[in-house]
Amino acid sequence: MIVASRPSRRQQGRVLVVVLAVLFLGLLVAGALPRLAQSKAREAERGQVNAAPTVFTETVRADTTSTPLELPASVTGLHETPIFARANGFVRSLRVDIGSTVRAGDTLLVLDMPEVREQARQATAVVEQAEAGAALAATTLKRWQSLAQQGVVTPQELDERQAQANVADAALRGARANVASLREVLRFGAVLAPFAGVVSARTVDLGALVVAGAAAAARPLLTLIQTDTLRVMLQVPQSAASRVRAGLPVRVMVRETGDSAIAGVVARTAGAIDPATRTLLTEVHVINRTRRLLPGMFAQVAFIVPVGAPTLRIPAIALIVRGEGTLVARVQDNVVQLVPVTLGRDFGTSVEVLDGVAAGDALVVNPVESLSDGLRVRAMARGAGKTGSDAAR
């Protein structure tokens, strides 16, 4: 019977070393192969990127939304007029002061006109004299008409008496007209309010001498402003002038009155562009029953300009400004085309384009300086995962 000999300890150690070596090599190969695959993939991707750089694009869109505008404006009264006297005189009574609220027809002040009053008395006496002369001439004419029927006087003499009666009657009418004129001047001694409003200025006091008319040397007695309805005057730029019409609703905002806006409406426009400023003078009416607004205030007018024909908008970050002008980089079939554009209104984050691109064109945003015409790129729609021709659509 043969008995197998047991392996020696040295042999067992060699086997263990071989097993460990094989295991280590297996682990090394298992870890190295994925790394090699990843490295090859990165190198392939790097080569693809270097061959066709990735760009992000946005699509040109047709804009049919209305345009919001906020413009500075000045608040004035609906009616604002200086009050002058119609006759010379002294201020006898002052019925109002600055800040007084008056109604149309209220007496603002009363003038004392002694010269006019004496002239009116003299004119009344002249009327009485003319009435007596006209009565005598009429009586004389009747007598001469009776004598003419009897053949005592000639027709020539009767015609002379008729002319004298006509002259006396005309003198009477002239004297009465003079009295009426002086009475009208006396009526001007009471200065009346032409409309309801607030007295904003006063330049006279009791006893002051007042000169008639609005001559260069004459000062207005008072200034009256209508404040229940206010005018808000603003200049609309030429780009929006053609679409501003009477009846367009607006919001008037004044910082000092708080955050709430006051509703108003466009009342009228100048109908012509000012060649110096290229703006359209526009008048807005605001109902001011609560007296929150005061004439002379600075205000902001916000309104929505109705859209006309649809316009094209592009992102402002798609513009390229170079020596040859303003350009955009259009991507078509993954090829860059540098296209000159004509810009319109600036909306901040977007810009209106008048010429150069069409709706649906894909434009490169945030273009790099090295971007050139004819460069092949890998286009990716901004905010999406589509590439290639899908992004260009």
TORTI-479651 format. One record per residue: x, y negated, z of N, C-alpha, C in turn. Coordinates in steps of 0.02 Angstrom, whole numbers, plus 50000, padded with zeros to 5 digits. Layout:
residues N
XYZXYZXYZ...
end
This chain:
residues 393
500435005950000500005000050000500444993950000500264989349951500694983349943500344977549977500684973750019500414967950056500684961550024500174956850002500384950549970500724946050020501234943249994501604938750039501284931850039501264928850094500964922150101501444917050072501144911550037501584906250010501944902650067502504900750050502894897250101502644890050110502854887250163502644880250177502904875550123503474877050097503744872650045503304872749983503084878549964502644879049905501974875449917501704876249977501074872749992501174865149987501714862550008501834855350004501884852949932502194857149889502234855149819501554854849786501144859849803500464859849774500074853649796500134851949858499784846049884500004839649849500654839049837500914833149803500644832749732500614838649698500354838649630499624836549628499234839249676498514837549678498424830049690498804827349737498744820149751498944815949691499464818149656499684814449597499144814449543498854820449533498314820849482497724816449501497564816549566496994812349589497144804949580497754802849595497944795749588497914793649515498184798149471498164796449400497444795849375497014800149400496304799849379495974793349401496114791449463495824785149488496104779149449496744779449434497054773949397496754773249328496664778949295496354778649228495634776249231495264778649282494554776549289494494769049301494954765949338494924758749351495194754549295495674757249257495994753249205495564752849142495204758149126494824758049064494294752449062493864751449114493394745849111493734739149106494304738449141494654732049138494904730749067495154735949036495374735148967494794733248921494204736448933493624734848892493394727648902493394725348966493204718448981493694713548950494334715148954494844710748925494754710148849494634715948817494524715648745493894711648727493354712248769492734708448756492854700948764493244699048817493384691948827493804689248770494284693248748494694690848692494274690048628493814694748618493374694148560492924688048565492654686948625492214681148635492604674648628493214674548655493634668648649493794667148576493914672248539494054671248469493444668648432492844671248451492234668948418492094661748435492204659948499492084652948520492564648248485493214650348482493694646048448493534645348375493254650548346493084650148275492464645748264491944646048308491334642048302491134639548371491294633248389491134630748455490384630248466490174631048528489464630748546489264623448557488694621348529488414614748539487684615448560487454610648598486754610548619486374605548576485764607248558485374603148512484684601548542484404595948517483704594148531483374592348465482724593348462482354592448400482074585448395482114582448336481804575948324481044576848325480714572648364479984573448371479624567148347479034568148320478604562648300478214560248362478274553948377477974551248438477334547448421476784549448451476134546148441475874543148506476294542748557476074539848621476114532248618475694529048657475704521748661476334519448698476524513248684477144510648713476994506248773477254507948832477154503548890477634497648887477384491848903477804485848904477684482148971478214479248997478164474949056478574468749042478244462949040478554456849018478464451349071478944446749076478864441149122478354436149095478014432749141477484428049121477444422449172477074417249153476974411449196476224410349204476024408949267475314408049283475154400649282474614398849247474364391949246473604392049255473334386249269472604385749275472274386449207471644388649209471274389149145471214382249114471064377249155471064370249134471484366349184471924362249160472344358149203472414351349171472164346149204472154339649172472304334149222472684329049201472764323149242472164318549235471954315449288471364311049288471604303849286471384300149235471554293049228470914288949235471004282449247470434277849251470264275349182469614273849172469384270949108469354263349111469474260349169469444253149176469914250949231470124244649228470554241949280470154240649343470484241449400470134240149463470554242149523470244241549581470554243549644470194249649672470574254149704470274260049734469884257949796469224258449792468794256549849468654262549894468574268549864468404274449904468754280449873469074284449916469414290449894469064296449926468734300449884468314305849909468684312549917469264313349885469614319849887470344318649903470694324149917471414324049929471694330549900472354331549904472644337649877472354343749913472194348849874471904354849902471144354749905470834349049889470104348649891469804352549834469284356449850468924360149799468314356149778468234355049713467694350949687467304354849635466694352449623466284355249570466244350249512466044352749455465984348249397465474342849411465664336549399465224330849411465304327649479465684330649525465794327549590466204321049582466064316249626466434309849625467104310849660467634309249624468304309949652468524303649688468414297949657468564291549689468134286149656468084280349690467674274749666468124268649661468074265149604468464259149592468034252849603468354247649628468024241149634468284236849576467814234249534467994230349474467634223749475467864218849514467494212449521467454208649455467984208649414467964205049351467424207849305467384214349300466884217449257466184216149284466124216149349465464214849378465234207749362465694202749365465514195849348465364195149273465744198849233465604198649161464914201549146464714206549183464054209449173463514204349192463614200649246463114195449265463074190049211463654187949185463644182949133463304185549070463424191749053463104194648994462354195149004462114196349065461394196549078461084189649067461444184349089461194177549077461164175949003461664178248965461664177148893461064180648860460894186548886460314190148860459674186148871459614183248931459024179148946458984173148900459554170048888459574164248842459394166448771459654172148750459494174548682458764176448676458474179148729457764180848728457334174548719457524169148755457144162848749457214160048678457824160148650457924157548582457544161748531457544168348540457184172648493456434171548497456174170548558455454169248566455254162648532455674157348541455524150948509455554151548433456044155148408456094155948335455504159748307455264164748343454674168648320454054164248319453954160148371453364155748374453384150648317453984147648306454054142748253453904145848185454134152048176454014155248111453264156248099452894158148151452174159048142451834152548121452054147048153451754140448135451914138648062452514139748041452694137947973452354142547922452224148747942451844153147897451134150647889450834147947943450154145147938450144138947893450674134647902450704128647860450824130347787451194135747775451334137647706450704140047671450244143247709449614145447679449184139447660449274133747696448894127647681449234123447627449844125547607450204121947556450544115747581450644115147646450954109247675451714109547668452014115347674452744116147670452904120247609453514119447587453744122947528453984130047547454014134647500454284141347514455004141247538455394136247515456084135747538456114134447613455694130047636455694128447708455464134547749454974138247723454754144247758455304149547762455694150247708456254155047708456784153047759456904146647767457394144347817457174146147887456524145147901456274146947968456304154547980456184158447927456234165747932456954167847948457434164547916458144166047928458334164248000458094158648025458244156748093457964161848143457364164448129457074169448173457484175948172457734177648112458134183748107458794183048144459104177148139459734175948175459634176348250459094173448275458954173648347458834180848370458494184748329458364191748348459024195748348459464194548300460114197948299460544195948359460524189648377460914187348435460654190748499460014191748503459734195148561459964202448565459964205848508460204212748508460944213248526461344208548503462054208448520462164207248595461784202748623461854201348695461654207448736461124210748716460914216748752461444222348747461754223148687462284228148679462884226548723463044220148730463604218248773463464220048846462844218948867462654220748936462704228348945462464232148897462504239448902463224241848905463674238548866464384240348867464694239048935464544233348964464824231649030464544236249084463914238049078463634242749127463964249549121464144251549061464494257849052465194257549083465524251649076466174250849108466104251249184465584248149211465464248549283465344255749304465014259649261464894266649278465554270549282466064268249244466714271449247467064270149314466794265849354467084264649419467044270749464466574275149451466534281549487466874286849444467454289149465467834294149428467574301049447467324304749397466994311149409467444316949388467334322749419467714328749402467444331649337467874332849286467634335649223467474343049227467744346549276467604353649284467734355449357467514361449376467624363749444468344366049452468654364249508469344366149518469604363649584470264363149587470624360949648471064355049630471064349949674471494344249665472194346149686472664345949639473344348149653473824342349664473634336249646474084330549654473664324149661473924319349700473604312749709474164307549711474094302349670474614297249666474354290349687473734289649709473454283149729473204283549801473094277649830472814277149897472304271549897471964270549951471464265349957471774258549943471434254549902471664247849886472164247449830472374252949803472874252849750472574250149686472974246249649472764243649584472834249049532472304250149493472284255449443472254252249374472674254749328472684252349259472314257349216471904254849171471504259249129471944262849078471734268949060472044272649005472634276849028472894280548978473464285048990474084282548955474204275948959474784272948928475424275448962475984273848933476624276348959476744273949031476524267749046476644264949112476114267149163475564270049139475024271949184475154278749215475004279249280475074285649315474394288849322474354295449319473704298649332473504297749405472864296549415472624295649483472644302249521472404307549489472374314149519472534319349466472694325449487472764331049442472294336549465471884339049419471384344049435471534350449397471504356149433471654362649403471074367449418470854370949366470354376149376470704382649394470534385449452470904391249478470474397549485469814397049473469424403249479469574408049422469794405349365470054409449310470724406449290471224410649282471904408249268472134410649200472584406649172472934408649111473614411549131473804417049101474464419949110474794420049042475314415949034475634415148969476274419348966476354423148912476944427348903477144427548830477764429848818478034430448751478114437848735477754440248685477784447248665478304448048609478774452748615479284453448563478984455448496479344453948443479104455148375478924462448363479284467048395479174474248382478474476348403478164472848451477494474748474476964469548457477174463948426476704458448415476114460248371476244464348319475704465948272475164470248303475294473348360474794477848391474474474848453474634468648469474314465148525473704461448499473124463048525472504460148502472104457448561471654452748548471204450248599470764455948625470684456148691470304461448722470724467048750471384467048738471824472248764471884471448840471734476648879471784476048952472514476048975472644472249028473324471649056473284471849131473864472449163473924472049236474434466649252474214461949295474644456449315474894457749386475554457449394475854458949459476294453049481476194451049543476604445849575476884448749639477544448349646477874451649703477604449049769477474442549773477264439649837476564441749858476154444349813475484446449830475434453849848475994457449849475974464549865476044468749803475984475349814476084480049760475474480849714474884478849737474294479849696474284475049637474064477549580474034473549519473334470849510473284465249475472644461949461472484463049388471884465149375471674466649306471574460149267471784460349204471684454649159471554457149089471474452549043471324454348974471644449148929471904451448872472194446848823471624442648792471674436148800471154431648775471284429648702471914428048688472084425848620472844426048612473054425748549473764425148534473864419248487474494417148481474644411448438474524413048365474544419448347474424421248277475024420148232475594418348261476204417348221476804418548266477334421248237477954422648274478364416248278478624414748337479074409048346479744410848313479954407248261480574409048227481194408248270481154404148323481734403148367481854409148413481304412048438481364417648486481124424248459480804424248400480514430348371480024433748419479624429548451479114432148498478444428948481477924432148508477234429948497476954427248562476764420948563476464417948623475774421048634475674423848693475054427548708474764424748773474104423948773473744421248831473304426648861473384427848926472994432748963472564428949013471934431049020471484428049069471384432849128471414430049187471344433849249470814430549292470324434449315469824431949362470164431649431470124425749462470494424449524470014422249580469494426149590468994424149640469294424149710469754428649725470034429049792470604424049803470784420249750471314415249754471994418249774472104424549755472754427649770473304424749727473134422949666473634419949621473584412349623474144409049618474174401749618474494399449553474244394049523474574391449463475294389749477475714391349428476434390149435476824396249456476484401649475476834407649497477174411149438477714414749455478034419249407477734426149416477564429449361477214435849364477524440649313477344446949321477514452249273476854454949245476824455549179476224458149146476404464849115476034469949136476134476749111475524478749069475654481549011475104483848969475364489248922474894492748893475044498248847474894495848776475414495648735475324493548665475074499548625474494498948592474234504548552474734506648499474754513148486475224515748436474964514148366475424512548322475254511648252475374518148214475814517948165476004524048130476474528148175476444534848172476884538948213477614537248200478004536848253478714535348248479124541448267479764541248250480224546648267480654544548326480734549148373481154547848431481694553148436482284550948456482834555548469483124553948537483474558748569483794557248633484344552048624484414547748672484944542648668485634545848671485684551748703486344555048709486534558648644486124558248592486304561248528486654556248482486704549948502487004544848458487764545348459488054544148401488784543848393488944537048363489314533048400489494526348376490224526448355490334525448292491004525348263491094519248220491684518648190491824512848149491364512148090491134517848063490694517548005489964516248023489814515448088489124513948109488864518948159488214519048166487884523648213487674529948176487884535748203487764542148171487434546948219487164552348191486944558048231487224564348196487314569648236487574575948209486984580748201486784581848139486224586348124486514593348109486194598548138486404605448128485914608848081486184611448026485784614947977486164621247956485864627047968486204633447953486874633947989486874631648052487474631848095488054627748068487904622748027488414618248000488224611148019488724607348043488604600448066488614595748006488124591148006488094585747956488054579147994488534574747984488524568148015488104563547972487554561048000487064557147962487014550147991487074544847951486954538047977486214536947988486044533248041485344532048058485234524648069484604522548059484384515648074483944515948135484144512248187483784512548251483254507248255482724508748295482194503948310482214502048383481664503248418481604501348488481994506048533482244503248588482614507248637482154508548696482034514948712481594516848767481994519448827482634518248828483044520448884483354527248870482994532548888483254539348876483154541648805482724538248768482614540048698482624533648655482724534548590482784529048543482354530448483482024525148459481624525748397482094525548337481974530048289482374530348228481934528448169482164523648130481784521348072481974525048008482594527448004482814530547942483414535047957483474540447918484064544747924483904551847943483384553047982483204559848003482454560747992482244567047998481534568847991481314572848051480664573048061480394576948116480584584248109480814587348164481024594248163481764595348155482144590248137482874590948131483174592348199483674596748201484034598348263484654594048267484714590048320485274585548329485694587748388486354587048381486814588748435486774583348489486694585448552486694580748608487374581148643487574575448670488234574848702488784577248655488814574648594489324577148545490024575148567490494579348554491194578048570491504573948514492074570748530492404566548481492664570448421492834576748434493124580848380492614583448331491974582148343491454584648298491524581348230491544585348177491654582748110491134585448062491074582148006490594584147954490814590747923490344595547918490494602047889490744607247937490824605448001491074610148051490554615548064490764621748065490304627248081490284628048157489674628348184489584628648256489094634248274489064635348338488574640048366488064635848403487484634648373486984630048399486534633548450486404629948505485964632548557485484627048578484834628548574484334623548593484414621748666484394615448681484494613148750483914615548793484094619048847483584621648892483284628148870483554631348819483294637748794483874642448780483724648748770484244653748757484314655548684483964651748639483984653548568484604650648537484874654248489485474652048455485364652448380485864649948344485864650648272485284646848240484974650148190484434646948153483824645948196483724650048249483154649048293483194642348327483804640248348483864633848382483764628148334483924629048271483844623648223483124622348206482694627048219481994626048202481704621748256
end
